[in-house]
Amino acid sequence: MSLPTPGFAFRVDAVDGDARCGELTTPRATIETPAFMPVGTQATVKSLTPDDVASTGARIILANTYHLWLRPGAESVASHGGVVGFMKWPHALLTDSGGYQVFSLAKHRTIDDDGITFRSHLDGTLHRLTPEEAMRVQALLGSDIAMVLDECPAGGAPRDVVQLAMARTTDWAERCLQTEPAQGQARFGIVQGGTELDLRMSHLQTIAALDFDGVALGGFSVGEPPAQMYELLSQMGPAMPADRPRYLMGVGTPSDLLRALSSGIDLFDCVLPTRNARNGQALTWGGRVNLKQARHRDDASALDARCDCSVCTTYSRAYLRHLFKADEMLGPRLISLHNLHFYGSLMRKAREMIRVGELGPWVEATLAGMQELDEIGGSDD
């Protein structure tokens, strides 16, 4: 179907239970869903070139409004053709709104019904972010998809605090829609509600009724147990609009992705693949591999025998461990490339399994093979 913004379309090609696969079309790219979006916070996916990122199968990445607003400035980025022109990324781009920084930079901000005042973590200067300013900045950044400004309460926040965040998020969503849209830029609404199902469902109905091109779930992976998140997603995913993309923000262990896409989620982002890579952690079909461990010192085997990325087909675990022990920058770069390739492969295989109606058994077998420890993701690199 055509979405409210001209040039954008979304269709579902196959379903398996609550899971679905399809295509999201923007003026710059066609994205097969479910899809993982690598995070390029500062107009760069850390340590990787745009060609590197594209080689993993990614056709959409995420950049951070708050950080680019402060440095180098939205007007500066716009003068270089927006983020895609600035960083030379030729595919689609989603920008967040700065709303996550309400949570992650709580000690640097004050919030009221009109917006948020941040004290810059760079130089201490004050900056005012309102819904209108968030949309103005994202227009200058030139993303395909802009997120509305929202308030993300901390995990475990009292019910009244969560309800206030929901009310502000709704008001700010309506104000974002009232701003003049940037040409060729779609807008997604965000659902809050903490970990209380009744609040989540109520806010979902409110946001879904507005004229957004897609609907996102915010406020997850902020401290709640993964099992609680999975249970909420199993209820919420199928209740989200069937004719628009469904986006789960800032959530991204392999277990998170597979459980969430099984509940009907289409889009994901998380810094985990690149953040873990910088710490020497590779994500593989057999689970996490800590390359700093001594057991890899003389290991001539590939990082992951099931992976066909250039890292796994070229280098031994022993060499990769050496790079980290020698503090060589090539180590984080190679593992970042592998981890994003693995995530791309995970999404491709999930789409294949949905098309043939075998997703459920494959997910259970895959997770059992990984023997993965739960780890909370995050929304900002």
Buried (B, 14 or more C-beta within 10 A) or exposed (E): EEBBBEBBBBEBEBBBEBBBBBBBBBBBBEBBBBBBBBBBBBBBBBBBBBEBBBBBBBBBBBBBBBBBBBEBEBEEBBEBEBBBBBBEBEBBBBBBBBBBBBBBBEEBBEBEEBBBBBBBEEEEEEBEBBBBBBBBBBBBBBBBBBBBBBBBBBBEBEEEBBBBBBBBBBBBBBBBBEBEBBEBBBBBBBBBBBBEEEBBBBBBEBBBEBEBBBBBBBBBBBEBEBEEBBBBBBEBBBBBBEEBBBBBBBBBBBBBBBBBBBBBBBBBBBBBBBBBBBEBBBBBBBBBBBBBEEEBEEBEEBBBEEBEBBBBEEBBBBBBBBBBBEEEEBBBBBBBBBBBBBBBBBBBBBBBBBBEEEBEEBBEEBBEEBEBEEBBBBBBB
